[in-house]
Protein backbone atom coordinates (compact mmCIF):
# COMPACT_ATOMS: atom_id res chain seq x y z
CA UNK A 1 0.00 0.00 0.00
CA UNK A 2 1.46 3.43 -0.91
CA UNK A 3 2.47 5.65 1.99
CA UNK A 4 -0.27 8.18 1.24
CA UNK A 5 -2.97 5.50 1.38
CA UNK A 6 -1.69 4.28 4.73
CA UNK A 7 -1.77 7.78 6.16
CA UNK A 8 -5.28 8.41 4.84
CA UNK A 9 -6.44 5.09 6.26
CA UNK A 10 -5.16 5.98 9.71
CA UNK A 11 -6.76 9.40 9.61
CA UNK A 12 -10.06 7.85 8.57
CA UNK A 13 -9.88 5.43 11.49
CA UNK A 14 -9.22 8.18 14.03
CA UNK A 15 -11.63 10.83 12.79
CA UNK A 16 -14.94 9.08 13.61
CA UNK A 17 -13.81 8.62 17.20
CA UNK A 18 -13.06 12.32 17.57
CA UNK A 19 -9.57 11.82 18.93
CA UNK A 20 -8.63 15.34 19.95
CA UNK A 21 -6.19 14.48 22.67
CA UNK A 22 -6.43 17.69 24.63
CA UNK A 23 -10.21 17.93 24.61
CA UNK A 24 -12.53 16.95 27.42
CA UNK A 25 -14.28 13.72 26.46
CA UNK A 26 -17.63 12.25 27.39
CA UNK A 27 -17.90 10.12 30.50
CA UNK A 28 -15.69 12.47 32.48
CA UNK A 29 -14.71 11.77 36.04
CA UNK A 30 -15.79 13.97 38.92
CA UNK A 31 -13.21 15.63 41.15
CA UNK A 32 -13.71 12.89 43.73
CA UNK A 33 -13.01 10.20 41.12
CA UNK A 34 -9.86 11.84 39.81
CA UNK A 35 -6.47 10.55 40.87
CA UNK A 36 -5.17 14.12 41.14
CA UNK A 37 -6.20 14.68 44.81
CA UNK A 38 -4.53 11.38 45.73
CA UNK A 39 -1.32 12.48 44.02
CA UNK A 40 -1.43 15.82 45.79
CA UNK A 41 -2.09 14.18 49.18
CA UNK A 42 0.50 11.40 48.89
CA UNK A 43 3.08 13.58 47.11
CA UNK A 44 3.76 10.64 44.77
CA UNK A 45 2.91 10.31 41.09
CA UNK A 46 3.14 6.81 39.62
CA UNK A 47 4.27 6.65 35.99
CA UNK A 48 4.17 3.43 33.97
CA UNK A 49 6.88 2.95 31.37
CA UNK A 50 8.13 -0.03 29.37
CA UNK A 51 11.83 0.76 29.68
CA UNK A 52 12.55 -0.80 26.28
CA UNK A 53 11.97 1.92 23.71
CA UNK A 54 14.99 4.09 23.02
CA UNK A 55 15.33 7.05 23.03
CA UNK A 56 12.10 7.55 25.00
CA UNK A 57 12.44 5.03 27.82
CA UNK A 58 15.19 2.53 28.61
CA UNK A 59 17.12 1.03 31.48
CA UNK A 60 20.89 0.65 31.46
CA UNK A 61 22.26 -1.19 34.49
CA UNK A 62 18.86 -0.82 36.08
CA UNK A 63 18.84 2.99 35.78
CA UNK A 64 15.87 4.56 34.03
CA UNK A 65 16.79 6.91 31.19
CA UNK A 66 15.23 8.53 28.14
CA UNK A 67 13.41 11.60 26.90
CA UNK A 68 10.12 10.62 28.51
CA UNK A 69 11.79 9.53 31.75
CA UNK A 70 13.24 13.02 32.04
CA UNK A 71 9.85 14.45 31.15
CA UNK A 72 8.30 12.31 33.91
CA UNK A 73 10.68 13.88 36.41
CA UNK A 74 9.60 17.31 35.14
CA UNK A 75 5.92 16.36 35.54
CA UNK A 76 6.49 15.16 39.10
CA UNK A 77 8.24 18.41 39.97
CA UNK A 78 5.35 20.39 38.50
CA UNK A 79 2.87 18.41 40.61
CA UNK A 80 5.00 18.83 43.74
CA UNK A 81 5.37 15.06 44.01
CA UNK A 82 8.02 12.37 44.02
CA UNK A 83 8.23 10.20 40.92
CA UNK A 84 7.60 6.45 41.20
CA UNK A 85 8.38 4.63 37.95
CA UNK A 86 6.32 1.48 37.45
CA UNK A 87 7.62 -1.08 34.92
CA UNK A 88 5.06 -2.26 32.38
CA UNK A 89 5.04 -4.00 29.01
CA UNK A 90 3.38 -3.11 25.73
CA UNK A 91 0.85 -5.98 26.01
CA UNK A 92 -0.04 -4.92 29.60
CA UNK A 93 0.05 -1.16 29.10
CA UNK A 94 -3.68 -0.60 28.76
CA UNK A 95 -4.50 -2.78 31.76
CA UNK A 96 -1.92 -1.02 33.94
CA UNK A 97 -2.99 2.57 33.29
CA UNK A 98 -5.32 3.55 36.11
CA UNK A 99 -4.79 0.33 38.06
CA UNK A 100 -1.05 0.42 38.70
CA UNK A 101 -0.15 3.96 37.69
CA UNK A 102 -1.50 7.47 37.21
CA UNK A 103 0.17 8.24 33.88
CA UNK A 104 1.96 6.17 31.23
CA UNK A 105 4.93 7.72 29.40
CA UNK A 106 7.45 6.38 26.93
CA UNK A 107 6.92 6.93 23.20
CA UNK A 108 3.24 5.96 23.25
CA UNK A 109 1.45 6.42 19.93
CA UNK A 110 -2.08 7.80 19.86
CA UNK A 111 -4.39 5.15 18.37
CA UNK A 112 -8.14 4.71 18.10
CA UNK A 113 -8.03 1.46 20.08
CA UNK A 114 -6.15 3.05 22.97
CA UNK A 115 -8.42 6.09 22.95
CA UNK A 116 -11.41 3.81 23.55
CA UNK A 117 -9.91 2.72 26.88
CA UNK A 118 -7.97 5.74 28.13
CA UNK A 119 -7.36 9.46 27.70
CA UNK A 120 -4.38 11.08 26.03
CA UNK A 121 -2.61 14.31 26.81
CA UNK A 122 -2.12 16.82 24.03
CA UNK A 123 0.50 15.44 21.60
CA UNK A 124 4.14 16.35 22.02
CA UNK A 125 5.71 14.72 18.95
CA UNK A 126 4.70 13.77 15.40
CA UNK A 127 6.10 10.49 14.13
CA UNK A 128 5.30 7.65 11.73
CA UNK A 129 6.09 4.06 10.82
CA UNK A 130 9.09 3.39 8.59
CA UNK A 131 11.44 0.46 8.12
CA UNK A 132 14.92 -0.32 9.43
CA UNK A 133 17.14 -2.80 7.56
CA UNK A 134 20.77 -3.78 7.06
CA UNK A 135 22.47 -1.12 4.94
CA UNK A 136 23.75 -3.87 2.64
CA UNK A 137 20.11 -4.49 1.61
CA UNK A 138 19.33 -0.86 0.78
CA UNK A 139 19.06 -1.48 -2.97
CA UNK A 140 16.57 -4.30 -2.37
CA UNK A 141 13.93 -2.38 -0.44
CA UNK A 142 12.34 0.87 -1.58
CA UNK A 143 8.59 0.57 -1.00
CA UNK A 144 6.26 -1.18 1.41
CA UNK A 145 5.46 -3.70 -1.33
CA UNK A 146 9.15 -4.64 -1.55
CA UNK A 147 8.99 -5.89 2.04
CA UNK A 148 5.83 -7.91 1.61
CA UNK A 149 7.42 -10.69 -0.42
CA UNK A 150 7.87 -14.42 0.28
CA UNK A 151 11.21 -15.05 1.93
CA UNK A 152 11.41 -11.67 3.64
CA UNK A 153 11.60 -11.99 7.43
CA UNK A 154 9.89 -9.19 9.38
CA UNK A 155 10.60 -8.96 13.11
CA UNK A 156 8.50 -7.01 15.62
CA UNK A 157 8.14 -6.63 19.37
CA UNK A 158 4.80 -7.85 20.77
CA UNK A 159 1.77 -5.88 21.82
CA UNK A 160 2.36 -2.43 20.38
CA UNK A 161 1.73 -0.43 17.23
CA UNK A 162 4.76 -1.97 15.48
CA UNK A 163 3.16 -5.42 15.56
CA UNK A 164 -0.21 -3.90 14.67
CA UNK A 165 1.25 -2.19 11.61
CA UNK A 166 3.05 -5.34 10.46
CA UNK A 167 -0.04 -7.52 10.84
CA UNK A 168 -2.11 -4.98 8.96
CA UNK A 169 0.23 -4.65 5.98
CA UNK A 170 2.33 -7.80 5.72
CA UNK A 171 0.51 -10.69 4.06
CA UNK A 172 3.22 -12.58 2.16
CA UNK A 173 6.43 -12.06 4.14
CA UNK A 174 7.19 -14.02 7.30
CA UNK A 175 6.37 -12.19 10.55
CA UNK A 176 8.46 -13.07 13.60
CA UNK A 177 7.52 -11.81 17.08
CA UNK A 178 10.61 -11.24 19.21
CA UNK A 179 10.00 -10.69 22.94
CA UNK A 180 12.88 -8.36 23.90
CA UNK A 181 12.62 -4.88 22.43
CA UNK A 182 15.97 -3.95 23.97
CA UNK A 183 17.87 -6.47 21.83
CA UNK A 184 15.56 -6.80 18.83
CA UNK A 185 17.87 -4.89 16.49
CA UNK A 186 20.48 -7.59 16.93
CA UNK A 187 18.08 -9.80 14.97
CA UNK A 188 18.78 -7.55 11.99
CA UNK A 189 22.53 -7.23 12.39
CA UNK A 190 22.93 -10.98 12.95
CA UNK A 191 20.94 -11.83 9.84
CA UNK A 192 18.15 -13.60 11.74
CA UNK A 193 15.61 -11.10 10.34
CA UNK A 194 15.55 -8.67 7.43
CA UNK A 195 13.38 -5.74 8.46
CA UNK A 196 11.57 -4.14 11.36
CA UNK A 197 8.81 -1.56 11.10
CA UNK A 198 8.99 1.01 13.84
CA UNK A 199 8.77 4.76 14.43
CA UNK A 200 11.07 7.14 12.58
CA UNK A 201 12.32 8.56 15.89
CA UNK A 202 13.57 5.13 16.97
CA UNK A 203 15.05 4.44 13.54
CA UNK A 204 17.03 7.68 13.59
CA UNK A 205 18.32 6.83 17.05
CA UNK A 206 19.23 3.22 16.24
CA UNK A 207 20.97 4.01 12.93
CA UNK A 208 23.20 6.49 14.76
CA UNK A 209 24.08 3.81 17.30
CA UNK A 210 24.74 1.14 14.66
CA UNK A 211 26.14 2.20 11.26
CA UNK A 212 25.30 -1.25 9.82
CA UNK A 213 21.58 -0.35 9.98
CA UNK A 214 19.76 2.03 7.64
CA UNK A 215 16.27 3.48 7.51
CA UNK A 216 13.85 3.21 4.61
CA UNK A 217 11.19 5.89 4.15
CA UNK A 218 12.25 7.86 7.22
CA UNK A 219 11.58 11.22 5.55
CA UNK A 220 8.29 9.97 4.09
CA UNK A 221 6.95 7.44 6.61
CA UNK A 222 4.17 5.00 5.81
CA UNK A 223 1.91 6.55 8.47
CA UNK A 224 1.56 9.89 10.22
CA UNK A 225 1.19 9.43 13.98
CA UNK A 226 1.36 11.44 17.18
CA UNK A 227 2.88 10.59 20.52
CA UNK A 228 1.23 11.64 23.77
CA UNK A 229 0.96 10.61 27.41
CA UNK A 230 -1.66 8.10 28.50
CA UNK A 231 -4.09 8.78 31.36
CA UNK A 232 -6.93 6.84 33.03
CA UNK A 233 -10.24 6.87 31.21
CA UNK A 234 -12.49 9.74 32.30
CA UNK A 235 -9.92 11.51 34.49
CA UNK A 236 -10.13 14.90 32.83
CA UNK A 237 -8.90 16.70 35.97
CA UNK A 238 -5.59 14.84 35.74
CA UNK A 239 -5.58 15.24 31.96
CA UNK A 240 -5.93 19.01 32.33
CA UNK A 241 -3.12 19.13 34.89
CA UNK A 242 -0.82 17.14 32.60
CA UNK A 243 -1.71 19.33 29.62
CA UNK A 244 -0.98 22.46 31.63
CA UNK A 245 2.45 21.11 32.58
CA UNK A 246 3.17 19.93 29.02
CA UNK A 247 2.24 23.29 27.54
CA UNK A 248 4.61 24.99 29.97
CA UNK A 249 7.40 22.51 29.20
CA UNK A 250 6.95 23.13 25.47
CA UNK A 251 7.23 26.89 25.92
CA UNK A 252 9.91 27.29 28.59
CA UNK A 253 12.61 25.26 26.82
CA UNK A 254 12.31 22.09 28.93
CA UNK A 255 11.05 19.88 26.10
CA UNK A 256 13.29 21.51 23.48
CA UNK A 257 16.44 20.78 25.51
CA UNK A 258 15.46 17.14 26.03
CA UNK A 259 14.43 16.68 22.40
CA UNK A 260 17.78 18.07 21.26
CA UNK A 261 19.60 15.77 23.65
CA UNK A 262 17.81 12.53 22.74
CA UNK A 263 16.57 13.13 19.19
CA UNK A 264 19.26 15.48 17.88
CA UNK A 265 16.68 18.14 17.03
CA UNK A 266 13.58 19.79 18.42
CA UNK A 267 10.83 17.46 17.18
CA UNK A 268 7.34 18.64 18.03
CA UNK A 269 3.70 17.79 17.22
PEBELGI-V964203 format. One record per residue. N is the residue number from 1. SS is DSSP state (2 for helix, 1 for strand, 0 for the rest). Layout:
N_SS ; N_SS
This chain:
1_0 ; 2_0 ; 3_2 ; 4_2 ; 5_2 ; 6_2 ; 7_2 ; 8_2 ; 9_2 ; 10_2 ; 11_2 ; 12_2 ; 13_2 ; 14_2 ; 15_2 ; 16_0 ; 17_0 ; 18_0 ; 19_0 ; 20_0 ; 21_0 ; 22_0 ; 23_0 ; 24_0 ; 25_0 ; 26_0 ; 27_0 ; 28_0 ; 29_0 ; 30_0 ; 31_0 ; 32_0 ; 33_0 ; 34_0 ; 35_0 ; 36_2 ; 37_2 ; 38_2 ; 39_2 ; 40_2 ; 41_2 ; 42_2 ; 43_0 ; 44_1 ; 45_1 ; 46_1 ; 47_1 ; 48_1 ; 49_1 ; 50_0 ; 51_0 ; 52_1 ; 53_1 ; 54_0 ; 55_0 ; 56_0 ; 57_1 ; 58_1 ; 59_1 ; 60_1 ; 61_0 ; 62_0 ; 63_1 ; 64_1 ; 65_1 ; 66_0 ; 67_2 ; 68_2 ; 69_2 ; 70_2 ; 71_2 ; 72_2 ; 73_2 ; 74_2 ; 75_2 ; 76_2 ; 77_2 ; 78_2 ; 79_2 ; 80_0 ; 81_0 ; 82_1 ; 83_1 ; 84_1 ; 85_1 ; 86_1 ; 87_1 ; 88_0 ; 89_0 ; 90_0 ; 91_0 ; 92_0 ; 93_2 ; 94_2 ; 95_2 ; 96_2 ; 97_1 ; 98_0 ; 99_0 ; 100_0 ; 101_1 ; 102_0 ; 103_1 ; 104_1 ; 105_0 ; 106_0 ; 107_0 ; 108_0 ; 109_1 ; 110_0 ; 111_0 ; 112_2 ; 113_2 ; 114_2 ; 115_2 ; 116_0 ; 117_0 ; 118_1 ; 119_1 ; 120_1 ; 121_0 ; 122_0 ; 123_0 ; 124_0 ; 125_1 ; 126_1 ; 127_1 ; 128_0 ; 129_1 ; 130_1 ; 131_1 ; 132_1 ; 133_1 ; 134_1 ; 135_2 ; 136_2 ; 137_2 ; 138_0 ; 139_0 ; 140_0 ; 141_0 ; 142_0 ; 143_0 ; 144_2 ; 145_2 ; 146_2 ; 147_2 ; 148_0 ; 149_0 ; 150_0 ; 151_0 ; 152_0 ; 153_1 ; 154_1 ; 155_1 ; 156_1 ; 157_0 ; 158_0 ; 159_0 ; 160_0 ; 161_2 ; 162_2 ; 163_2 ; 164_2 ; 165_2 ; 166_2 ; 167_2 ; 168_2 ; 169_2 ; 170_0 ; 171_0 ; 172_0 ; 173_0 ; 174_1 ; 175_1 ; 176_1 ; 177_1 ; 178_0 ; 179_0 ; 180_0 ; 181_0 ; 182_0 ; 183_0 ; 184_0 ; 185_0 ; 186_2 ; 187_2 ; 188_2 ; 189_2 ; 190_0 ; 191_0 ; 192_0 ; 193_0 ; 194_0 ; 195_1 ; 196_1 ; 197_1 ; 198_1 ; 199_1 ; 200_2 ; 201_2 ; 202_2 ; 203_2 ; 204_2 ; 205_2 ; 206_2 ; 207_2 ; 208_2 ; 209_2 ; 210_0 ; 211_0 ; 212_0 ; 213_1 ; 214_1 ; 215_1 ; 216_1 ; 217_0 ; 218_0 ; 219_0 ; 220_0 ; 221_0 ; 222_0 ; 223_0 ; 224_0 ; 225_1 ; 226_1 ; 227_1 ; 228_0 ; 229_0 ; 230_1 ; 231_1 ; 232_1 ; 233_0 ; 234_0 ; 235_0 ; 236_2 ; 237_2 ; 238_2 ; 239_2 ; 240_2 ; 241_2 ; 242_2 ; 243_2 ; 244_2 ; 245_2 ; 246_2 ; 247_2 ; 248_2 ; 249_2 ; 250_2 ; 251_2 ; 252_0 ; 253_0 ; 254_2 ; 255_2 ; 256_2 ; 257_2 ; 258_2 ; 259_2 ; 260_2 ; 261_2 ; 262_2 ; 263_2 ; 264_0 ; 265_0 ; 266_0 ; 267_0 ; 268_0 ; 269_0
